Amino acid sequence: MSSLSISDLTKLQTVKYSNLGALAILIFDYCITLSEEVKWTWSRPWDITRIIFIISRYLPFAGVGMTAYDALRTSNQCASTLEGNIIHIIGIVAAEALLVLRTWAFWEKSKRVLIGLVIYSVLTIVASVVIDLSPTMLIPGEEPPVGTCYFESTRNGAIVYLFLAIFESVILILTLYKRVYDYRDFQSGIVITLYRDGMVYILCILSITVTNVIIGAAFASAWSNMFDTLQLVIHSVLASRILFRLRHTNELVYEPSVSMPMLDTLNCQPFSPMDTSGTVTVVGEV
């Protein structure tokens, strides 16, 4: 790194510490939510939701661990980033898939919404991979020195994060639209949980994505990986919490004497938003 200035070395070191901090957040959150995972997932049958949850919950440990190793390495040999990038992509896709399932549930399991989101998800993934692998720099500005192994990324990463931010904005808009136009007067605990927690978590996820867009596009390349690991960690942590909250709320209302609509994606029947009394009989369990 002798070709780098003291300022650039300081920036790179700060970025490395930031990525290690994200690893600490992931481990800490896992420790404090393990009991919830045991309670809400371990006794459940293996289905698509549980498989997606396991991927989004545990794969980030491998991705974050590889990034931490890359950040801490002291040898001059370049570390392979392909495997790490693949793990990051799969982890984020799995977390986004949980958000898609939550949105699909909120839209009464609409096939049109599910098909539309799946198609849009695939297009977003394909476009992101193509841009990430493209040798052409689509955003002008400083780039990492060619042939070096510094802990930096190209500015094309900002475009990849932009695609992700647009996708998350669509999820946010769909949730807001359904709440305002169909569930405005509906006071079911499940509906409130789906909306409130969904909005808060998606806004947090969207915030870190937009931050990565800004850093990648406007800041020096030395800062490019500042929140790279945090992006994966936030997706994993918040997507898991959405599932935990849904199942916790479902247990509170799932009693013979209580009538509530079920909106979760597991073994539940859709209900009509035209009934604003919140007294639809429970027909499923999360």
Protein Blocks (a to p, Z undefined) as FASTA:
>chain_A
ZZpcfklmmmmmmmmmmmmmmmmmmmmmmmmmmmmmmmmmmmpccdfklmmmmmmmmmmm
mmmmmmmmmmmpcbfbdcdfklmmmmmmmmmmmmmmmmmmmmmmmnoopaklmmmmmmmm
mmmmmmmmmmmmpmbdfbgcddddehiacdcddfklmmmmmmmmmmmmmmmmmmmmmmmm
mmmmpcbfklmmmmmmmmmmmmmmmmmmmmmmmmmmmmcfklmmmmmmmmmmmmmmmmmm
mmmmmmmmmmmmmcfkbccddfbfghpacddfklmnopaccfbdZZ
